[in-house]
Amino acid sequence: CTGEDLGITALRATWYQGESLSHRDLLGSLMGLGVRREMIGDLLVAEHSCDCSLLPEVVPFLLQNWTQAGRSKLRVVQIPLDQITVPAVARKTIRDTVSSLRLDAVAASGFGTSRAKMAEAISSGRVMLNYLECTRPDHAVEEGDGIACRGLGKCRLVTVGGRSRKGRINITIDRYI
């Protein structure tokens, strides 16, 4: 069973060593070309390349037109699915205490912002809990839950420990950077 049989294919975009591009830069360049998000799968960004899975019908268009992202020139080639490289995930471990395992408290700790600002982001629909939109700041969070906030990134509640002397809950969060 090949990638074509599954209805997906892969491209690799590379750029000059001295330049740095992010997932946001690359996705923005694709959206700027008019490619709909549902046509594109994962964008796996490494230091000087990006492997992306996508539907085969957009490949000829991208091979011809995806020539830059931001101010960086791109070289794009089609690759077999078995040559996709998954870069190491960079993350920062945060150890903190929270008063409760509410979404606003845990997310505020994970993203380094105030609980009030996080509650506002949650209420406005910018936060997802385990890939589902959650608009309730008081929603309970459990060990292993993933939190994503538009504009701030992603984090995961790794462990929930015991209580501190002041009655707060010890937590460990991995923030993906």
C-alpha positions in Angstrom: 0.0 0.0 0.0 1.6 3.3 -1.1 0.8 6.9 -0.2 -0.9 7.3 -3.5 -3.2 4.4 -2.6 -4.1 6.2 0.6 -4.8 9.4 -1.3 -1.8 11.4 0.1 1.6 12.4 -1.1 4.5 14.4 0.3 6.6 17.4 -0.6 9.9 18.6 0.9 10.6 22.4 0.8 14.1 23.5 1.6 15.7 26.9 2.1 19.1 28.5 2.6 21.1 27.6 5.7 21.2 31.2 7.0 17.5 31.6 7.1 14.9 30.5 9.6 11.3 29.7 8.8 8.5 28.6 11.2 5.4 26.5 10.8 3.4 29.8 10.7 5.6 31.2 7.8 5.2 28.1 5.7 1.5 27.6 6.3 1.0 31.3 5.6 2.8 31.0 2.3 0.5 28.1 1.3 -2.6 30.0 2.3 -1.3 33.0 0.4 -1.3 30.8 -2.7 -4.9 30.1 -2.2 -4.5 26.5 -1.1 -7.3 25.5 1.3 -6.2 24.1 4.7 -8.1 20.9 4.2 -5.8 20.1 1.2 -2.7 20.1 3.4 -1.9 17.6 6.2 1.0 17.9 8.6 3.8 20.4 8.1 6.9 18.9 9.8 9.3 21.8 10.1 13.0 21.0 10.7 15.9 23.5 10.8 16.2 24.0 7.1 13.4 22.0 5.6 9.8 21.2 5.8 8.1 17.9 4.9 4.4 18.2 4.3 1.7 15.6 3.5 -1.0 16.7 1.1 -3.6 15.6 -1.3 -2.1 14.6 -4.7 -4.3 17.1 -6.7 -2.4 20.1 -5.3 1.1 18.7 -5.9 1.6 20.0 -9.5 0.4 23.4 -8.5 2.7 23.6 -5.5 5.7 22.2 -7.4 5.4 25.1 -9.8 4.1 28.0 -7.6 5.4 27.4 -4.0 8.6 29.3 -4.5 8.9 31.3 -1.3 7.8 31.7 2.3 8.2 35.2 3.7 11.4 36.5 2.1 13.0 33.1 1.8 13.3 31.3 -1.5 12.1 27.7 -1.4 13.2 24.6 -3.4 10.3 22.1 -3.5 10.5 18.5 -4.5 8.1 15.5 -4.3 9.3 12.7 -2.0 8.1 9.2 -1.2 6.1 9.0 2.1 8.8 6.7 3.6 11.3 9.6 3.3 9.4 12.0 5.5 11.5 13.0 8.5 9.8 13.8 11.8 11.9 16.5 13.6 12.5 16.2 17.4 9.9 18.1 19.4 11.3 21.0 21.4 9.6 21.4 24.7 10.1 23.2 28.0 9.1 21.5 31.2 7.3 23.8 33.7 6.8 22.8 37.3 4.2 25.0 39.1 1.3 24.9 41.6 -2.3 25.8 40.9 -5.2 26.4 43.2 -7.4 24.0 41.2 -7.3 21.9 38.1 -9.5 24.3 36.1 -8.7 24.9 32.5 -8.0 28.6 33.0 -5.6 28.0 35.9 -3.6 25.2 34.2 -3.4 27.0 30.8 -2.3 30.3 32.5 0.5 28.3 34.1 1.5 26.6 30.9 1.5 29.7 28.8 2.9 32.1 31.4 0.0 34.5 31.5 -2.6 35.6 34.0 -5.6 33.5 34.8 -7.9 36.4 33.9 -6.3 36.8 30.4 -6.5 33.0 29.9 -10.2 33.0 31.0 -10.9 35.6 28.4 -9.1 33.6 25.7 -11.1 30.5 26.6 -14.4 32.3 26.6 -13.7 33.9 23.2 -13.1 30.4 21.7 -9.3 30.6 21.1 -8.5 27.6 23.3 -8.8 23.9 22.5 -8.7 21.1 25.0 -7.7 17.7 23.5 -8.4 19.1 20.0 -11.9 20.2 20.8 -12.9 23.9 21.4 -13.7 24.6 25.0 -15.3 27.9 26.0 -15.7 27.1 29.8 -12.8 28.5 31.9 -14.0 26.2 34.8 -13.7 23.0 32.8 -11.8 20.3 34.7 -8.4 19.3 33.3 -6.8 15.9 33.9 -3.3 14.4 33.6 -2.4 13.9 30.0 -4.8 16.5 28.6 -3.5 18.7 25.8 -4.2 22.4 25.6 -3.7 24.6 22.5 -4.3 28.4 22.5 -4.3 30.3 19.2 -1.4 32.7 19.2 0.3 31.1 22.2 1.0 27.5 21.2 0.5 24.1 22.8 1.1 22.4 26.1 0.3 19.2 27.9 -0.5 18.5 31.6 2.0 15.7 32.2 1.6 15.0 35.9 -0.6 16.1 38.8 1.2 15.7 42.1 0.2 16.1 45.7 -0.7 19.2 47.5 1.8 21.8 48.8 1.9 23.0 52.4 -0.4 25.9 51.3 -2.9 23.5 49.8 -2.1 24.2 46.2 -1.8 21.3 43.6 1.7 20.5 42.2 1.7 20.1 38.4 4.2 19.5 35.6 3.5 20.8 32.2 5.3 20.3 28.9 5.1 23.4 26.7 5.9 22.8 23.1 8.2 25.5 21.6 
